[in-house]
Amino acid sequence: MALSQLVLEAISIAIQSALIFLLLRRSSFRRYPLLLLYCVLQLVATAAEEYVSRIHGQPNLFRKLYWTDEITLDLVLFLMVITLIYRALEASPVRIAMGRLLGAVVAVVLVVPFVLFSARRFSTNWFDGTSQLLNFGAAILNLGLWTALIATKKRDPLLLKVSAGLGVAVTGAAIAYGLRRYTPPTSTPQQLANLFKTLTYLTSVAIWCWAFRPAAKKNPAPPATVTPSSVQL
């Protein structure tokens, strides 16, 4: 598993860097600033976790750093779904009311972990449950986003692709966290759940890279061939 983990980490860094380049190259980060923020934070988190794990080798410090990174990244994904839903309703008369509802949803989600998991606050189980809650909530909201996009007459192809990648990321994470809660620590089933989470994340980033890839240049039509029969005398 150690070799495969190193390979996946190298692929993750490479594909994260590629997505950041594509977002900056096309200035797409102006429309999707949270996606750029997520990619930068994910890249920094990967580098920081590798540094702490391999250089310092302090398990407690690594645990705190890992869960801080996970909660922060999950929260960014959750907020990304909220903003995309609000954007999808740009021409809808219910946009203002929906904006208030979405704001209330964010407030509730930020409070619920401290109420629902208060008995084990800031423990590994608390972080695990909070991450699962954020990802599960984002997955449900992403279904609502797809419903709004499908109902829109003028669909934004780029927004559809970004939503697809987002759905893969949050759904995969929610499933992985759910599986990890019922598997012993460091066991093979738990490692497989972690592997599933990593693969779904890489798939989501690959979808985003495909969404922001440079558009293919169309070859200009060749000039019309002049033949003797086409010349009028």
Secondary structure as a PSIPRED ss2 file (coil, helix, strand):
# PSIPRED VFORMAT (PSIPRED V4.0)

   1 M C   1.000  0.000  0.000
   2 A H   0.000  1.000  0.000
   3 L H   0.000  1.000  0.000
   4 S H   0.000  1.000  0.000
   5 Q H   0.000  1.000  0.000
   6 L H   0.000  1.000  0.000
   7 V H   0.000  1.000  0.000
   8 L H   0.000  1.000  0.000
   9 E H   0.000  1.000  0.000
  10 A H   0.000  1.000  0.000
  11 I H   0.000  1.000  0.000
  12 S H   0.000  1.000  0.000
  13 I H   0.000  1.000  0.000
  14 A H   0.000  1.000  0.000
  15 I H   0.000  1.000  0.000
  16 Q H   0.000  1.000  0.000
  17 S H   0.000  1.000  0.000
  18 A H   0.000  1.000  0.000
  19 L H   0.000  1.000  0.000
  20 I H   0.000  1.000  0.000
  21 F H   0.000  1.000  0.000
  22 L H   0.000  1.000  0.000
  23 L H   0.000  1.000  0.000
  24 L H   0.000  1.000  0.000
  25 R H   0.000  1.000  0.000
  26 R C   1.000  0.000  0.000
  27 S C   1.000  0.000  0.000
  28 S H   0.000  1.000  0.000
  29 F H   0.000  1.000  0.000
  30 R H   0.000  1.000  0.000
  31 R C   1.000  0.000  0.000
  32 Y C   1.000  0.000  0.000
  33 P H   0.000  1.000  0.000
  34 L H   0.000  1.000  0.000
  35 L H   0.000  1.000  0.000
  36 L H   0.000  1.000  0.000
  37 L H   0.000  1.000  0.000
  38 Y H   0.000  1.000  0.000
  39 C H   0.000  1.000  0.000
  40 V H   0.000  1.000  0.000
  41 L H   0.000  1.000  0.000
  42 Q H   0.000  1.000  0.000
  43 L H   0.000  1.000  0.000
  44 V H   0.000  1.000  0.000
  45 A H   0.000  1.000  0.000
  46 T H   0.000  1.000  0.000
  47 A H   0.000  1.000  0.000
  48 A H   0.000  1.000  0.000
  49 E H   0.000  1.000  0.000
  50 E H   0.000  1.000  0.000
  51 Y H   0.000  1.000  0.000
  52 V H   0.000  1.000  0.000
  53 S H   0.000  1.000  0.000
  54 R H   0.000  1.000  0.000
  55 I H   0.000  1.000  0.000
  56 H H   0.000  1.000  0.000
  57 G C   1.000  0.000  0.000
  58 Q C   1.000  0.000  0.000
  59 P H   0.000  1.000  0.000
  60 N H   0.000  1.000  0.000
  61 L H   0.000  1.000  0.000
  62 F H   0.000  1.000  0.000
  63 R H   0.000  1.000  0.000
  64 K H   0.000  1.000  0.000
  65 L H   0.000  1.000  0.000
  66 Y H   0.000  1.000  0.000
  67 W H   0.000  1.000  0.000
  68 T H   0.000  1.000  0.000
  69 D H   0.000  1.000  0.000
  70 E H   0.000  1.000  0.000
  71 I H   0.000  1.000  0.000
  72 T H   0.000  1.000  0.000
  73 L H   0.000  1.000  0.000
  74 D H   0.000  1.000  0.000
  75 L H   0.000  1.000  0.000
  76 V H   0.000  1.000  0.000
  77 L H   0.000  1.000  0.000
  78 F H   0.000  1.000  0.000
  79 L H   0.000  1.000  0.000
  80 M H   0.000  1.000  0.000
  81 V H   0.000  1.000  0.000
  82 I H   0.000  1.000  0.000
  83 T H   0.000  1.000  0.000
  84 L H   0.000  1.000  0.000
  85 I H   0.000  1.000  0.000
  86 Y H   0.000  1.000  0.000
  87 R H   0.000  1.000  0.000
  88 A H   0.000  1.000  0.000
  89 L C   1.000  0.000  0.000
  90 E C   1.000  0.000  0.000
  91 A C   1.000  0.000  0.000
  92 S C   1.000  0.000  0.000
  93 P C   1.000  0.000  0.000
  94 V C   1.000  0.000  0.000
  95 R H   0.000  1.000  0.000
  96 I H   0.000  1.000  0.000
  97 A H   0.000  1.000  0.000
  98 M H   0.000  1.000  0.000
  99 G H   0.000  1.000  0.000
 100 R H   0.000  1.000  0.000
 101 L H   0.000  1.000  0.000
 102 L H   0.000  1.000  0.000
 103 G H   0.000  1.000  0.000
 104 A H   0.000  1.000  0.000
 105 V H   0.000  1.000  0.000
 106 V H   0.000  1.000  0.000
 107 A H   0.000  1.000  0.000
 108 V H   0.000  1.000  0.000
 109 V H   0.000  1.000  0.000
 110 L H   0.000  1.000  0.000
 111 V H   0.000  1.000  0.000
 112 V H   0.000  1.000  0.000
 113 P H   0.000  1.000  0.000
 114 F H   0.000  1.000  0.000
 115 V H   0.000  1.000  0.000
 116 L H   0.000  1.000  0.000
 117 F C   1.000  0.000  0.000
 118 S H   0.000  1.000  0.000
 119 A H   0.000  1.000  0.000
 120 R H   0.000  1.000  0.000
 121 R C   1.000  0.000  0.000
 122 F C   1.000  0.000  0.000
 123 S C   1.000  0.000  0.000
 124 T H   0.000  1.000  0.000
 125 N H   0.000  1.000  0.000
 126 W H   0.000  1.000  0.000
 127 F H   0.000  1.000  0.000
 128 D H   0.000  1.000  0.000
 129 G H   0.000  1.000  0.000
 130 T H   0.000  1.000  0.000
 131 S H   0.000  1.000  0.000
 132 Q H   0.000  1.000  0.000
 133 L H   0.000  1.000  0.000
 134 L H   0.000  1.000  0.000
 135 N H   0.000  1.000  0.000
 136 F H   0.000  1.000  0.000
 137 G H   0.000  1.000  0.000
 138 A H   0.000  1.000  0.000
 139 A H   0.000  1.000  0.000
 140 I H   0.000  1.000  0.000
 141 L H   0.000  1.000  0.000
 142 N H   0.000  1.000  0.000
 143 L H   0.000  1.000  0.000
 144 G H   0.000  1.000  0.000
 145 L H   0.000  1.000  0.000
 146 W H   0.000  1.000  0.000
 147 T H   0.000  1.000  0.000
 148 A H   0.000  1.000  0.000
 149 L H   0.000  1.000  0.000
 150 I H   0.000  1.000  0.000
 151 A H   0.000  1.000  0.000
 152 T C   1.000  0.000  0.000
 153 K C   1.000  0.000  0.000
 154 K C   1.000  0.000  0.000
 155 R C   1.000  0.000  0.000
 156 D C   1.000  0.000  0.000
 157 P H   0.000  1.000  0.000
 158 L H   0.000  1.000  0.000
 159 L H   0.000  1.000  0.000
 160 L H   0.000  1.000  0.000
 161 K H   0.000  1.000  0.000
 162 V H   0.000  1.000  0.000
 163 S H   0.000  1.000  0.000
 164 A H   0.000  1.000  0.000
 165 G H   0.000  1.000  0.000
 166 L H   0.000  1.000  0.000
 167 G H   0.000  1.000  0.000
 168 V H   0.000  1.000  0.000
 169 A H   0.000  1.000  0.000
 170 V H   0.000  1.000  0.000
 171 T H   0.000  1.000  0.000
 172 G H   0.000  1.000  0.000
 173 A H   0.000  1.000  0.000
 174 A H   0.000  1.000  0.000
 175 I H   0.000  1.000  0.000
 176 A H   0.000  1.000  0.000
 177 Y H   0.000  1.000  0.000
 178 G H   0.000  1.000  0.000
 179 L H   0.000  1.000  0.000
 180 R H   0.000  1.000  0.000
 181 R C   1.000  0.000  0.000
 182 Y C   1.000  0.000  0.000
 183 T C   1.000  0.000  0.000
 184 P C   1.000  0.000  0.000
 185 P C   1.000  0.000  0.000
 186 T C   1.000  0.000  0.000
 187 S C   1.000  0.000  0.000
 188 T H   0.000  1.000  0.000
 189 P H   0.000  1.000  0.000
 190 Q H   0.000  1.000  0.000
 191 Q H   0.000  1.000  0.000
 192 L H   0.000  1.000  0.000
 193 A H   0.000  1.000  0.000
 194 N H   0.000  1.000  0.000
 195 L H   0.000  1.000  0.000
 196 F H   0.000  1.000  0.000
 197 K H   0.000  1.000  0.000
 198 T H   0.000  1.000  0.000
 199 L H   0.000  1.000  0.000
 200 T H   0.000  1.000  0.000
 201 Y H   0.000  1.000  0.000
 202 L H   0.000  1.000  0.000
 203 T H   0.000  1.000  0.000
 204 S H   0.000  1.000  0.000
 205 V H   0.000  1.000  0.000
 206 A H   0.000  1.000  0.000
 207 I H   0.000  1.000  0.000
 208 W H   0.000  1.000  0.000
 209 C H   0.000  1.000  0.000
 210 W H   0.000  1.000  0.000
 211 A H   0.000  1.000  0.000
 212 F C   1.000  0.000  0.000
 213 R C   1.000  0.000  0.000
 214 P C   1.000  0.000  0.000
 215 A C   1.000  0.000  0.000
 216 A C   1.000  0.000  0.000
 217 K C   1.000  0.000  0.000
 218 K C   1.000  0.000  0.000
 219 N C   1.000  0.000  0.000
 220 P C   1.000  0.000  0.000
 221 A C   1.000  0.000  0.000
 222 P C   1.000  0.000  0.000
 223 P C   1.000  0.000  0.000
 224 A C   1.000  0.000  0.000
 225 T C   1.000  0.000  0.000
 226 V C   1.000  0.000  0.000
 227 T C   1.000  0.000  0.000
 228 P H   0.000  1.000  0.000
 229 S H   0.000  1.000  0.000
 230 S H   0.000  1.000  0.000
 231 V C   1.000  0.000  0.000
 232 Q C   1.000  0.000  0.000
 233 L C   1.000  0.000  0.000
